[in-house]
Amino acid sequence: MVANPTNPASPAAERGATRPSKPAAVAPKQRGRPRSFDREEALRQAIWTFWERGYEATSVSDLTRAMGIGPPSLYAAFGDKRTLFEEVLTEYVKTYGSFGDRALEEEPTARAALGRMLREAAGEFAAPGRPHGCLVIHAATNCTTPEVEQTLRERRNANIAAFESRIRADMASGRLPEGCDAAALARYTAAVFQGMSQQAKDGASQEELESVAELAMAAWPPAP
């Protein structure tokens, strides 16, 4: 059988036909997407959520709702809940909770430093427009995560140790009586501080907490 060159199905027609051009290469998509949220603001909202609810009572859904991001973004930017809390704790101590360290660094005596710390705590703990009390203290409420519980306990105990160190320095310099019980006085001051935090959570005003601070300092031994 002879092929008909005029027949489109014939080999000759196929040779003369124009083949369709190959599609243009498509550039590969970039992996990942740039963050569409303000990380600093998201962290601030996480601080407030843990501060208000405590560690154990705060769920990942509570965090994502407050931070305005989805779980994938939270895990990508901050890690899991415990890792996020570690960053929250560090940032809280550097910002909202820094007044105590400043008082210890700037005041010349233990009495002045710890008195200032308690008085400023009254204002910080009852400040309007944000959670009341101290995050380090409140986050430990009903905490059943051993690593978090231990971290918070160590931080509170470090504060007591810092108080005691300042008190002992004043005893050595003659600013406090030699017979003063430095450990008990440091722990007493910490107990007042922690109690003021809970009172603020329960609605105590700045003025009421300032009165507590003044009474606490009146219990200190007089200078020799």
C-alpha positions as CSV (number, residue, x, y, z in Angstrom):
1,M,0.0,0.0,0.0
2,V,1.5,3.4,-1.1
3,A,1.2,6.2,1.5
4,N,-0.8,9.2,0.4
5,P,1.3,12.4,1.0
6,T,-1.9,14.4,1.2
7,N,-3.2,12.3,4.0
8,P,-2.6,14.0,7.4
9,A,-2.2,10.6,9.0
10,S,0.6,9.6,6.6
11,P,4.3,9.7,7.7
12,A,5.1,12.3,5.1
13,A,2.5,14.6,6.6
14,E,3.8,14.0,10.0
15,R,7.3,15.0,8.9
16,G,6.1,18.2,7.5
17,A,3.9,19.1,10.5
18,T,5.0,21.8,13.0
19,R,5.5,20.2,16.4
20,P,4.2,22.0,19.5
21,S,6.8,23.9,21.4
22,K,7.8,22.7,24.9
23,P,6.2,24.6,27.8
24,A,8.5,27.2,29.4
25,A,10.3,26.0,32.5
26,V,8.5,27.0,35.8
27,A,10.8,28.4,38.5
28,P,10.7,26.2,41.6
29,K,8.7,27.7,44.5
30,Q,10.7,29.1,47.4
31,R,10.6,26.9,50.5
32,G,9.0,28.4,53.5
33,R,7.3,31.8,53.8
34,P,8.3,34.9,55.5
35,R,6.8,35.5,58.9
36,S,3.5,37.4,58.7
37,F,3.5,38.4,62.4
38,D,5.3,40.6,64.7
39,R,7.4,38.2,66.8
40,E,8.0,40.8,69.6
41,E,4.3,41.5,70.0
42,A,3.5,37.8,69.9
43,L,6.0,37.2,72.7
44,R,4.5,40.0,74.7
45,Q,1.1,38.3,74.4
46,A,2.6,35.0,75.4
47,I,4.0,36.7,78.5
48,W,0.6,38.1,79.5
49,T,-1.1,34.8,78.9
50,F,1.3,32.8,81.1
51,W,1.2,35.7,83.6
52,E,-2.6,35.6,83.8
53,R,-3.3,31.9,83.7
54,G,-0.1,30.3,85.1
55,Y,2.0,27.7,83.3
56,E,-0.1,24.5,83.7
57,A,-3.5,26.1,83.0
58,T,-2.2,27.7,79.7
59,S,-2.8,25.5,76.7
60,V,-1.3,25.8,73.2
61,S,-4.7,27.0,71.9
62,D,-4.7,29.7,74.6
63,L,-1.3,30.9,73.4
64,T,-2.1,30.8,69.6
65,R,-5.3,32.6,70.2
66,A,-3.6,35.4,72.2
67,M,-0.6,35.6,70.0
68,G,-2.7,35.7,66.8
69,I,-0.8,32.8,65.1
70,G,-1.4,29.2,64.2
71,P,0.3,26.2,65.9
72,P,2.8,25.7,63.0
73,S,4.0,29.3,63.3
74,L,4.3,29.0,67.1
75,Y,6.4,25.9,66.9
76,A,8.5,27.3,64.1
77,A,9.2,30.6,65.8
78,F,9.3,29.6,69.5
79,G,9.4,25.8,69.8
80,D,7.0,23.9,72.1
81,K,5.2,25.3,75.1
82,R,8.0,24.7,77.6
83,T,10.6,26.3,75.3
84,L,8.3,29.3,74.7
85,F,7.9,29.6,78.5
86,E,11.6,29.7,79.0
87,E,11.9,32.6,76.6
88,V,8.8,34.3,78.3
89,L,10.5,33.9,81.7
90,T,13.7,35.4,80.5
91,E,12.0,38.4,78.8
92,Y,9.7,39.0,81.9
93,V,12.7,39.1,84.2
94,K,14.4,41.6,81.9
95,T,11.4,43.9,81.6
96,Y,8.4,43.8,83.9
97,G,10.2,42.0,86.7
98,S,13.5,44.0,86.6
99,F,12.7,46.5,89.3
100,G,13.9,44.1,92.1
101,D,17.4,43.7,90.5
102,R,17.7,47.4,89.9
103,A,16.9,48.1,93.5
104,L,19.6,45.7,94.7
105,E,22.1,47.1,92.3
106,E,21.5,50.8,92.9
107,E,20.7,51.2,96.6
108,P,23.6,51.4,99.1
109,T,22.2,49.2,101.8
110,A,20.0,46.1,102.2
111,R,17.3,48.1,104.0
112,A,17.1,50.7,101.3
113,A,17.3,48.1,98.5
114,L,14.7,45.7,99.8
115,G,12.4,48.5,101.1
116,R,12.5,50.0,97.6
117,M,11.8,46.6,96.0
118,L,8.7,46.1,98.1
119,R,7.4,49.6,97.5
120,E,7.9,49.4,93.8
121,A,6.4,45.9,93.8
122,A,3.2,47.5,95.1
123,G,2.9,49.6,91.9
124,E,4.1,46.9,89.5
125,F,1.9,44.2,90.9
126,A,-1.3,46.4,90.8
127,A,-0.5,48.3,87.6
128,P,-3.7,48.7,85.5
129,G,-4.0,47.3,82.0
130,R,-2.0,44.1,82.5
131,P,-2.1,41.0,84.7
132,H,-1.5,41.5,88.4
133,G,1.1,40.0,90.7
134,C,4.3,38.4,89.7
135,L,4.6,35.9,86.8
136,V,7.4,34.0,88.4
137,I,5.2,33.4,91.5
138,H,1.9,32.9,89.7
139,A,3.2,30.6,87.0
140,A,4.1,28.0,89.7
141,T,0.5,27.7,90.9
142,N,-0.6,24.0,90.5
143,C,2.4,23.4,88.2
144,T,2.9,19.7,87.6
145,T,5.7,19.9,85.0
146,P,8.9,19.1,87.0
147,E,11.3,21.0,84.8
148,V,9.2,24.2,84.9
149,E,8.6,23.8,88.7
150,Q,12.3,23.4,89.3
151,T,13.2,26.4,87.2
152,L,10.7,28.6,89.0
153,R,11.8,27.3,92.4
154,E,15.5,28.0,91.6
155,R,14.7,31.5,90.6
156,R,12.8,32.2,93.8
157,N,15.5,30.7,95.9
158,A,18.2,32.7,94.0
159,N,16.3,35.9,95.0
160,I,16.3,34.8,98.7
161,A,20.0,34.2,98.5
162,A,20.6,37.6,97.0
163,F,18.6,39.2,99.8
164,E,20.6,37.3,102.4
165,S,23.9,38.3,100.8
166,R,23.0,42.0,101.0
167,I,21.8,41.6,104.6
168,R,25.1,39.9,105.6
169,A,27.1,42.6,103.9
170,D,25.3,45.2,106.0
171,M,25.9,43.2,109.2
172,A,29.6,43.1,108.4
173,S,29.7,46.8,107.8
174,G,27.8,47.6,111.0
175,R,24.6,48.9,109.2
176,L,22.6,46.0,110.8
177,P,23.1,44.4,114.2
178,E,25.6,41.5,114.4
179,G,23.0,39.3,116.0
180,C,20.6,39.7,113.1
181,D,19.3,36.5,111.6
182,A,20.1,37.2,108.0
183,A,18.6,34.0,106.6
184,A,15.3,34.5,108.4
185,L,15.1,38.2,107.5
186,A,15.8,37.4,103.8
187,R,13.1,34.7,103.8
188,Y,10.6,37.0,105.6
189,T,11.1,39.7,103.0
190,A,10.6,37.1,100.2
191,A,7.4,35.9,101.9
192,V,6.0,39.5,102.0
193,F,6.9,39.9,98.4
194,Q,5.2,36.7,97.4
195,G,2.2,37.5,99.5
196,M,1.9,40.9,97.9
197,S,1.8,39.2,94.5
198,Q,-1.2,37.0,95.6
199,Q,-2.9,40.0,97.2
200,A,-2.6,41.9,93.9
201,K,-4.1,38.9,92.1
202,D,-7.0,39.1,94.6
203,G,-7.6,42.8,93.8
204,A,-5.5,44.7,96.4
205,S,-4.8,48.2,95.3
206,Q,-1.4,49.9,95.0
207,E,-2.1,51.9,98.1
208,E,-3.0,48.8,100.1
209,L,0.1,47.0,99.0
210,E,2.3,50.0,99.8
211,S,0.9,49.9,103.4
212,V,2.0,46.2,103.6
213,A,5.5,47.2,102.4
214,E,5.8,49.9,105.0
215,L,4.7,47.5,107.8
216,A,7.2,44.9,106.6
217,M,10.1,47.3,106.7
218,A,9.0,48.5,110.2
219,A,9.7,44.9,111.4
220,W,13.3,45.1,110.3
221,P,15.8,45.5,113.2
222,P,16.9,49.1,113.8
223,A,20.4,50.2,112.8
224,P,23.0,49.8,115.6
